[in-house]
Amino acid sequence: MTMTPEIQPEIELPDPGAADGPPSVRGKAMTIGAVCKALTPEFPEISISKIRYLEDQKLLQPKRTPGGYRLYSQQDLGRLRTILRLQRDEFLPLRVIRNELARGRTEADLPTAAREGTSGRRVASMGVKERGATFSLEDVLEETGAEGKLVAELEDYGVIKGEKRNGTQWYDETEREIIRAVTELARYGVAGRNLRVFRTSADREAALLQQILQPALRSRNAARRKEAIETLENLAAVASHLKHLLLIRDLRKITG
């Protein structure tokens, strides 16, 4: 897969609206650095390189100064926030997000939970670089409504793998949401042993994506590695969407 060419850091111009309040509320144009700073509280993983990547994918078209520097309007900021929320909360690949934006979808069209940075399904941290917060077994059982027996079964079948510290089992956000999802399936009689097919599928997909991006992920160039991680997350979203489509197609055969 062709990686986006490495770009030298863009020099940040003085913020033209610095005296008019926080970047997220003033109406003046913003530099790429100011945009990144405004989005960081809700999207800690945002970076200047990712914003550039989204521009390369024709999702953003900021204005340019005569010197070539990017200037973002409040409309650009809202569009970028919508893109990031659709990625995080609805796990949509960029191609689908592009279509959603072309149809006029905006931040105001997102569900209230998404606009507030949350999701009714308790979206887990989707970053591949960090595990996010960790939760004790007791907390996980209380939040998900799962039974201890089910969690132990998931550990036995390798679906999750907690970490034991000071006699307490701890799980990260992704594992917690796996437990939550399996708890819902368990209400319909799906047991831990039935989940091997999901684990096997995930292992194969991870191996494929690793094979595609392995050279970049092992690069000594920090910028190239960071870009590879962002590409990996985008590919994971595409793979997830494809798997969903294939499942829907096969389920139609059952209902037909």
N, C-alpha and C positions, 0 to 999 in steps of 0.2 A: 504494500500500500504506500502511495506517495505521501510523504509528510509535508506539511506546510513549511516553506523555507524559513530558516531562522531569521528573525528580524531584530535589529538592534533596538534597545529600549528607546522609547519615544521620549524626548525631552518635554516635560510638562510646563506649559505656559502659565503665567500668573492667572489665577482664577478671576475672570471678569466680574463675577458676582459675589466676591468674598465678603463684601460689606453688607450684603443684603440677606444674610441668614444662611442656614444649612443648604447644601447643594440640592437636597431632595425637595425643597419647597420653593426656592427662588425660581424666577422664570427666565433668567439669563442663560446664555450658552455655557456649557461646561466642558472642561478638558477631559481626556480619557482617564487621567488620574483622579479627577474629582468624581467622575461617574463610578469608578471602581470603589472609591472611598464611601460614596453614598450607598452602594449596594452591599458592602461588606457586612453590616449588622445582620441582614437577612440571609446573605449568601457568603459565608466565611471563605468558601473555596474560590470565589471569583478572583480573577486576575486580569491584568492588562492584556496578556497573551490570549486569554480565552475570549475577551471582548473582540480582539482583532480576528480571532478565528471565526467568530460568528459573523463578522463583517465579510470575511473571505467567503463564507458560505451564502452570501447575498441576503442575510437576514437583517442587516443593518446598513444604512447608508448615511452616515453623518456628513455634515458639511465640512469643507476644508478651508483653511485660511490660505492666503496667497503663498505662504511658506510651506504649505502641505500638512499642517497640523490639524488633527481632528477636533471638531467642535460639536458637542451633542446638545440638542434641544431637550426640553422637558418631554416632548413627544417621543424622542429617541430613548430617553430614560425609561418611560413607561413601557415602550415596546420591548426593551431589553429585559425589564422586570417580568413582563408577560412570558417571554421566551424561557427565562430561567425557572419560572414557576411551573410552566407546562412540562419542562424537563423533570423537575423535582417531584411535583405532585401528581402528574399524570403519566410520567415515564414515556413521553412521546419522543420519537426520534426527530432529528432536525427536518427531515423531508416532510413529515406530517405537520410539524410546527409551521413550516413555511406555507403549507396549504391553509392551515388555520388562520394565519395572519393575512393571507391573500383574500380570504373570505370576510375579512374585517374583524376578526376576533381581537379584543383588547383586554386590558386589565380589568375593566368594568364588567366584562362578560364572565369572568372567572367566578366560581362559587365563593361565598364569603369565607369559608375555611381556607381556600387557596390564597385569597387576597391577604389573609392574616398570617400567611406563612405556615399554615397547618393543614392537615387533611383529616377527613372523617375516618380514614382507615389508619390513622396514626403512622404517617409515612416515616420510614426508617432513614437513617443516614445512608445515602447511596454512593458516597465517595469511596473509591477503591484504594485511596491512599491512607486513610485513617479509619479506625474502628469506631470513633465517636465515644459517647458515654457508655459506661458499663453499669449493669444492674444485678443485684443479688438475686439468687433463686427465689427467695421469699417475695421480693418486689415483683419479679416476673410473674409468679403464680397469681399474685394479687391483681396485677394490671391486666393480664390476659385471660384470667379465669381458667387457666389450664390446670390439670391435675399433675402432681409430682410424678406419678407413674408414667404419664405420657412424655414428660420431659426426659425422664430417664431412658425411655424407649428410643426417643430421638437421638440421644447420645449414643446408645448401643448400636444404632444403625448408621451412625456417622452423619446424620443430617445436620446436627449442630455439634459444636465442641466448645464447651465452656472452659473457664480457667479457674482453678482452685487456689484461693489465697486465704491463708489463716483459717482454714477449715470451712470456708464459705465458697460456694460455687457462684461464679460471676459470668454474665453474658453481655455481649455488646448489643447495640441497637438493632442491627440486622438479625441477629439470632433471636432477639426478643420478638421481632415481628414475624419471623419464621414460626415461632411457637404459637403466636396469635393466629396465624393463618392455618396451621395444622389443627389447632383447637376447633376452628370452624369446620374443617373437613371431618374431624372426629365425630361431630354431631351426626354425620351421615354415614358413620360406620367405617371411615377410612382410618386404618391403623398405621403405626409407624413403619411396619414392614412394607406397606403399600407405597411408601414414599421413596423407595429405592430408585424407581424409574425417574423421579424428579432429580434426585441426587446424581444419577448417572448422566442424565441429560445436561445438567449444569456443569459437571466435570468436563464433558466433551466440548461444550461451548467455550469454557474457560481455556481449555487446551488449544482450541482453534484460534482464539483471539490472542493468546500468548504467542503462538507461532507467527502470527501476522506482524505483531509489534515487538517481538523480542529484541531485535537489534537496537531499536530506539530506546526501549526500556532499560537496556544495559549500557547505554551510551554514558560516557563520562561527562558529557555536556549537560549541565543541569537544566538549561532551557529546553533542550531536546527531550530529556526525560519527562519534564513537566508537561510538555506538549503531547508526548506519547500517552501519558496518563489521561489527559483530557480527551484524546482521541479514543482511548480504550473505553471511557465512560460513554461516549457517544455511540460507539459500536455495540456496547452492551445494551443500550436502549433500543437500537435497531434490531438486535437479535431477539430481545424480549418481545418487541412488537411483532416480529415475524413469527415467533412461536405462538403468540396469541392468535394471529390470523390463521395459522395452520390448524390450531385447535378448533377454532370456530368453524372452519371449513369441514373438518371431520365430524364435528358434532351435528352439523346440518344433515349429514348422511343418516344419523341416528333418528333425528326428528322428521326426516322426509319419508 
